[in-house]
Amino acid sequence: YGVGVLPATAFGEPGRPLRIRAATSHFYGETDERRTAALEAADPLALPWIRGSVDRVGEVLADLTGAPVPALAP
């Protein structure tokens, strides 16, 4: 799926129920320019690379759980 995850137990959570933590390290961008733009944006979710990352994580989690992809406000 291209999304890095770790078991929540790596962060001190109990082993039951099964939980994961998804990596969000590149949500703000792959370059210094994009990361700076994201930090300075009044609405970072309006930036296409951030919206795309959030949408992708939603798609992956929906596929893994069998749930419908949640719709985000435009």
CORJO-V469959 format. One record per residue. N is the residue number from 1. PHI is phi as a letter, one per 30 degrees, with the letter a starting at -180 (NA if undefined). D_LAST is the distance of its C-alpha to the last C-alpha in Angstrom with 1 decimal. Layout:
N|PHI|D_LAST ; N|PHI|D_LAST
This chain:
1|NA|24.5 ; 2|i|24.5 ; 3|c|23.3 ; 4|d|26.0 ; 5|b|26.9 ; 6|b|29.8 ; 7|d|31.3 ; 8|d|30.7 ; 9|d|34.5 ; 10|d|34.4 ; 11|c|32.9 ; 12|i|35.5 ; 13|d|33.8 ; 14|d|36.0 ; 15|d|36.3 ; 16|b|35.4 ; 17|d|32.9 ; 18|d|31.7 ; 19|b|28.7 ; 20|b|27.3 ; 21|b|25.5 ; 22|c|23.1 ; 23|d|23.5 ; 24|b|20.7 ; 25|d|23.0 ; 26|c|21.2 ; 27|e|17.6 ; 28|d|18.4 ; 29|k|19.9 ; 30|c|23.2 ; 31|b|24.8 ; 32|d|25.8 ; 33|d|24.0 ; 34|d|20.6 ; 35|d|21.4 ; 36|d|22.5 ; 37|e|19.5 ; 38|d|17.3 ; 39|d|19.8 ; 40|c|19.8 ; 41|d|16.1 ; 42|d|14.9 ; 43|b|11.5 ; 44|e|12.4 ; 45|d|9.2 ; 46|d|8.2 ; 47|d|11.4 ; 48|e|11.5 ; 49|d|14.4 ; 50|d|12.9 ; 51|e|9.7 ; 52|d|12.3 ; 53|d|14.6 ; 54|d|12.5 ; 55|d|11.6 ; 56|d|15.3 ; 57|d|16.7 ; 58|d|14.8 ; 59|d|16.3 ; 60|d|19.7 ; 61|d|19.9 ; 62|d|19.0 ; 63|d|21.7 ; 64|d|24.2 ; 65|c|23.9 ; 66|i|23.6 ; 67|d|20.6 ; 68|d|17.6 ; 69|d|14.6 ; 70|d|12.3 ; 71|d|8.8 ; 72|c|6.3 ; 73|d|3.8 ; 74|d|0.0
